């Protein structure tokens, strides 16, 4: 998929010849992106754009396939994010498919509302987010350790190779207490988390994934976390 992702970032120029419709665009897309799994092509009611659905990403193109667009389309009358709404229909079970065995699990109250966080042990904004999460009620948080900052990988492995991972993690993130264990263990989970982050287009920490599939890059104050948790639990 690397070639495909690169192509999305390049605003490719294809051809000025018009295509007949969904079928022709589908054939052309498969030729241009042979390494990507194409699900469907549908004409949208806005701007003459065609919705192009791959197995893990929704993009748009014009009828001439001159450009490929990756981004959100928002209805200015209702302020509804049409792309996000469509993605929820197309990819409804993102959270349900998470490999939760790779995450640290923290339960608050009855744990009924769920979210996942991609986090880095050296990330100051991640630490700020976790301090906000102290006040969460009736929530389960899955921490996917994603060490992308300088020096984070070694620290993450040390944290991972302790007897009580969650306690050690919380001591570090909330209290600034570094782990002292010199033990070794299987740390292959980090490579798997990195692959998962790539599949979900997560490139920064912290990134929050709510139960309804909503992704938020960056920290959030407690009240917004609570509101989004409640909304995502109701919408899943």
N, C-alpha and C positions, 0 to 999 in steps of 0.2 A: 504493500500500500504506500510505500515511501514515494514512489513516482507519482501516484495519484495526489497525495498531499502537496507535493511540490507543485503539481500542475494547478491546484486550487489557488495557491498563493501567487501565481504568476499572471492571472487574468489572460488566459491563452487566447491568441488570435487564430481562429480556425479557417474560415472561408466566408466569402460573401454570397455564396449560393444559398437560396432559400430551400428549406426542407419541407416535405409534404405534411408532416405532422408527427404525432407520437411515435409511430412505427419507424419512420426514417431516422428520427433523432435517436431512438433506442439503438438502432443498428450502428449509427455513427459513434455513439457513446461507447459501445462495446469495443469498437475498433480503437478508439482513442485511449481507453482505459482497460486494457485486457486483464490487468491484475486486480481489478475491482469487481465486486459482485453487484451487478445492476439489478434492482428489484422492479422498478417501474418508471415510466415517463408519462406525465399528465399535464395537459395545458391548464394554466391557472386563469382566473377571471381578471387578473390585474397585470397591466403593463405588457400584455402579450407574452409573458414569460411562461416557460415550461418548467414544471417541477421534476427534478431528476432525483430519484431515490436510490441510494446505494445501501448496502447492508448496514452501514454504521454512520451515514451522513446524508443530510438533505441539502441539495444545492439547486441552483436555477440556471437556465440558459435562455437566450432569445431564439426566435424562430430560425435565424440564420446560423445559429451556433457560433456567433462571432465572439461572445464572451461567456465565461462561466462565473456565476456569482455565489459567494458563500457569505451568508449573513442573515439578519432578521428583517422581515417585511412587517411593518406595523400599520394597521388601519388608523389613519389620523382622525376619523370620526369617532371611533369607539376607544382608540388607544390600545386595542387588542393586538398582541403579538401573534400574528397569523402563522409565522414560522414555528414558534414554540408550541402553539396549539396543535399544529400538524405533526410535529415531532412526537408529541405525546401520544397521538394516534398510531404513528408508525412504529415507535419504539417504546411501548408501554411497560416493558418488564425489565428495564435497565437495573433498577435497584434489586429486584428479585433474583437477578443473575449474578450479583456480586459474590466473589469468592470470600465469604466472611471469615473463613479460617485463616486468612492472611492478615486480618485486622485485630487490633486491640479493642475489646468490648467494654464499654462503660454503661452501667444501667442506673438511671435515676427514677425513683418511685416505681410505678408498675411497668415502666419501659415500653408503653404502648405505642408511642410515636417514635419514628426512626429516622436517622440521618447518618451519612458517612462523611468523613473529612479526610482529604489528602493533606498530610502535614509533614513538616520537616523539623527535626529537633533543634536546628539553629535559626528557625524562622521567628522573628519577634512578633509578627502579626498572628502567627499560629498560637503563640503563647497568650497573646491578648484575647484571641477567640476562646481559648480554653478557660481563661478566667471568667469570661462571660458565661460560659456553659456551666459553671458551678451552680448557677441559679436555675437551671432547667428543671422542669417538673415532668414526671412521667414520660421519660424519653430514653431511648437506647442510642448511644453514639458509637459508631465503628470508626476507629482511627487507622487509616492506611498510611503507614510510614513511607514517605516518598522523599528520600534524601537527595535533593538536587542542589543545595547550596554548598559552597566550598567547605570541606571538612566534615560534612554531615554524615557521609556514608560510614566512616569509622565509628562515629559516635552512635549512630543508629544500630550498628552491629553490636556494640557493647551493651546498649540498652536492651536489645532483643535477647541477648544471651544471659539474662538474669532469671532467677527463679520466679519472681513475681513481676512480669513485664509491665502490667498496667500500673502497679504501685510505683515502680521505678520510673516509668514514663511520666506519671503525674508529679512525682518529686522533682524531676528535671524541669518539666514545662511550667509548673505552678510555683515551685519553691526554689528553683535554681540549684538543686542538688544534683551534681553529676554522679553517674554510676561509677563504682570502683571495681566491679567484677572484671576479672581477667579471663573468664571462661570463654570457651569456643563452642559454637553450635552451628546448626544448619541455618544459613542466612539467605537461602535461595528465594525466600519470600519477597525480597526487595526487587529482584529482577522481574518477578511476576507482577508486583504492584506497578512497576515502571511500564510494563506492557499494558496493563489495565488502564493506566493513566493515558497512555497514547491512544488506546481504542476509544476512550471517552473524551479525547481532546482536552485533557487536563494538562496545563503547562506551568501552573503557578501554585504556590502554597500560601495560605490555605485555600483550598477549593472545597466547597460544601456541596454534597449531592443529597437532595431531599428525596423522600420516598416516592413522590410523584414523577421523579426524573428531572426536576429542576436543578440546574447547576448554577452555583454562585461562586465567583472567584473573589476572594478577599474575606475579611472579617465582617461580622455583623453584631450589633448590640443585642442584649438579651431580649428586649421587647420584640425586635424584628425576627429574631430566631424563633421565639414562641409563636408569633403570628404565622410565619412561614411553615413551621412544623404542623400547626393546626390545619392550615389550608391544604398542605400536601397530603396529610393523612385523610382528609375528607375527599380529596380529588383522585386518589390512587385507584 
